[in-house]
Amino acid sequence: MGPQASLFQGTASSASCYSSAFSLHRTDHAVVFEQDLDESLRDRLKSEGLIEVGSAIRRHAQFAPDGTNVDFVMVLDKKVSMRTYERGVEDETLACGTGAVATAVMVALKAGLEPPIGGSVHAAMRFSR
């Protein structure tokens, strides 16, 4: 796959999806820069949520047959935020090391940010019994 793939071809909406140029232990990631999404896809992400949109991208023909993990990335003031839809889990995951690496690579390539990207790392945890 090339560095840019058009998603949702044949529909009213299309998105630029920059995917990492590497696969780590067959862990592929599509890195989607939210600010690059057209307005209809940003609205869809807000209204339907990360799980619905992530699932659609994960199963897109471009990533067949195995699908891909999907990292939704925002870059603001040299700070990076990332949310991941993980294949296999079929949900948002709260920690994704390979997604963080794919995101860091793509942010460096696309946005020109150099390490350390975003400064310190903050993690939120949620426990349930």
C-alpha positions in Angstrom: 0.0 0.0 0.0 1.3 3.5 -0.8 1.6 6.3 1.7 -1.9 7.6 0.9 -5.1 5.6 0.2 -8.5 7.1 -0.6 -11.2 5.7 1.7 -14.9 5.4 1.1 -14.4 5.5 -2.7 -17.6 5.7 -4.6 -19.4 7.5 -1.8 -20.1 11.2 -1.3 -17.3 11.3 1.2 -13.6 10.5 0.9 -10.8 10.8 3.4 -7.1 11.0 3.1 -5.7 8.1 5.1 -2.0 8.1 5.7 -0.8 4.7 6.8 2.4 3.7 8.3 5.0 2.5 5.8 5.8 -0.5 7.9 4.1 -3.5 9.6 5.4 -4.6 12.9 4.7 -8.3 13.5 1.7 -8.1 11.1 0.3 -5.3 13.1 -0.8 -2.8 10.3 -2.0 0.6 11.2 -3.9 3.2 9.2 -3.1 6.6 10.6 -5.9 9.1 10.0 -5.2 12.7 10.6 -8.6 14.1 11.7 -7.9 17.6 10.5 -7.5 16.1 6.9 -11.0 14.6 6.9 -13.6 16.3 4.9 -16.4 17.9 6.8 -18.9 15.1 6.3 -16.4 12.5 7.7 -15.6 14.7 10.7 -19.4 15.0 11.3 -19.7 11.2 10.9 -16.9 10.7 13.4 -18.7 13.0 15.9 -22.1 11.6 15.4 -21.4 7.9 14.9 -18.3 7.7 17.0 -14.9 6.2 16.7 -16.1 2.6 16.8 -18.4 2.9 13.9 -16.0 4.9 11.7 -13.0 2.9 12.8 -14.8 -0.4 12.0 -15.7 0.9 8.5 -12.0 1.8 7.8 -10.7 -1.4 9.3 -12.8 -3.5 6.9 -12.3 -1.3 3.8 -11.2 -3.2 0.7 -7.9 -1.3 0.7 -6.9 -3.3 3.8 -8.2 -6.7 2.8 -8.0 -9.5 3.6 -6.9 -9.0 7.2 -8.1 -5.4 7.8 -6.1 -2.9 9.8 -5.9 -1.1 13.1 -7.0 2.6 12.8 -5.4 5.4 14.6 -7.3 8.7 14.7 -4.7 11.5 15.2 -4.9 15.2 16.0 -1.9 17.5 15.9 -2.3 20.8 17.7 0.5 23.1 18.7 3.1 20.4 18.3 1.1 18.1 20.6 -0.3 14.8 19.3 -3.4 13.0 20.5 -4.3 9.5 19.3 -7.3 7.2 19.6 -7.1 3.6 18.3 -9.7 1.3 16.9 -8.1 -2.1 17.2 -8.9 -5.0 14.9 -9.6 -8.3 16.8 -10.8 -6.3 19.8 -13.3 -4.5 17.4 -13.4 -1.6 19.8 -11.4 1.4 21.0 -8.4 0.4 23.0 -6.9 2.6 25.7 -3.3 1.6 25.0 -1.6 0.7 21.7 2.2 0.7 21.5 2.3 -0.2 17.8 -0.2 2.5 17.1 1.9 5.0 19.0 4.9 4.1 16.9 3.0 4.2 13.6 1.5 7.6 14.7 4.9 9.0 15.7 6.4 7.9 12.3 3.5 9.4 10.3 3.5 12.6 12.4 7.2 13.0 11.8 6.8 12.4 8.0 3.6 14.4 7.5 3.8 17.2 10.1 7.5 17.5 10.3 7.6 17.1 14.1 10.7 15.7 15.5 11.1 13.6 18.7 10.2 14.0 21.4 6.7 14.3 19.8 4.2 16.0 22.0 6.4 16.0 25.2 5.3 13.9 28.0 2.8 11.0 27.8 -0.4 11.1 29.8 -2.5 8.0 30.2 -6.0 7.7 31.6 -7.2 4.4 33.1 -10.6 3.1 33.7 -11.2 0.0 35.9 -14.4 -2.1 36.0 -15.3 -5.1 38.0 
